[in-house]
Amino acid sequence: MTRHLHLIVRASVKQPPQDQILARLQLQDLIYSIGMRTLNGPHSDYVHTKGNRGMTVSAIIETSHIVMHTWDEQDPALVQLDVYTCSTLDLNTVWEWFAQYEPTQVEYKFLDRENGLELVERSDPR
């Protein structure tokens, strides 16, 4: 059965990725961990512009895409992750992978986009 699952994460982290090669390897590890297959990428680039400094890492997967943006000028750093798949997605596996960045706060929405934007799960920020 084809699904259209979309995980959107916004997190404050202590250890944002800053090395482009390592970040690509980390994203590839996420793709493998959630049982997906890479079609193109991962690709990464670092923006050095003051006020927008950070990295973007992206990959096209067999069932859609994964993109991570970081902003490392602030403390703690900000990481936003976008995982869209037409397959299944185990959130626990994503959280285990995400732990490498030492998150201090995580907010997320998990949507089923099959027939609209149905909220499957979300964080409870307090």
C-alpha positions, 0 to 999 in steps of 0.5 A: 500500500502506498502512503504519503507520510511526511515528517517535519522536525525542528530541533535545538541541538548541541552538536549540529553537523558541520562537516559536509562529507560526514553530514552526507554519510549521516544522511545516508545512514538515516536512509539505510536505517529507515529502510529506504533506497537512495536514487540520487545523493546525498548532496551537501553544501555549506552557506557562509553568509552571516545570519544564515550560516549552516548546511543543507544536506539532501537526497532523493530516495526511491519513495521521495526525499530527505532534506536537513537544514542547519543553522549553527551560529546560534547556541544551541544550533537549529536543525530542521529535518524533512522526510517525505516518503510514499512508504512506511516510516518508523519514528523511533528509528528517526529519533535514534538517528537524530540523537547524534546531534544531542537535541535539547528540544524537539518539535515535530509534526507527522502528517499523512498526505494521502488525502489531505494533510491528516495529522498522525502525530505531533510533539507536545511542546510545553 
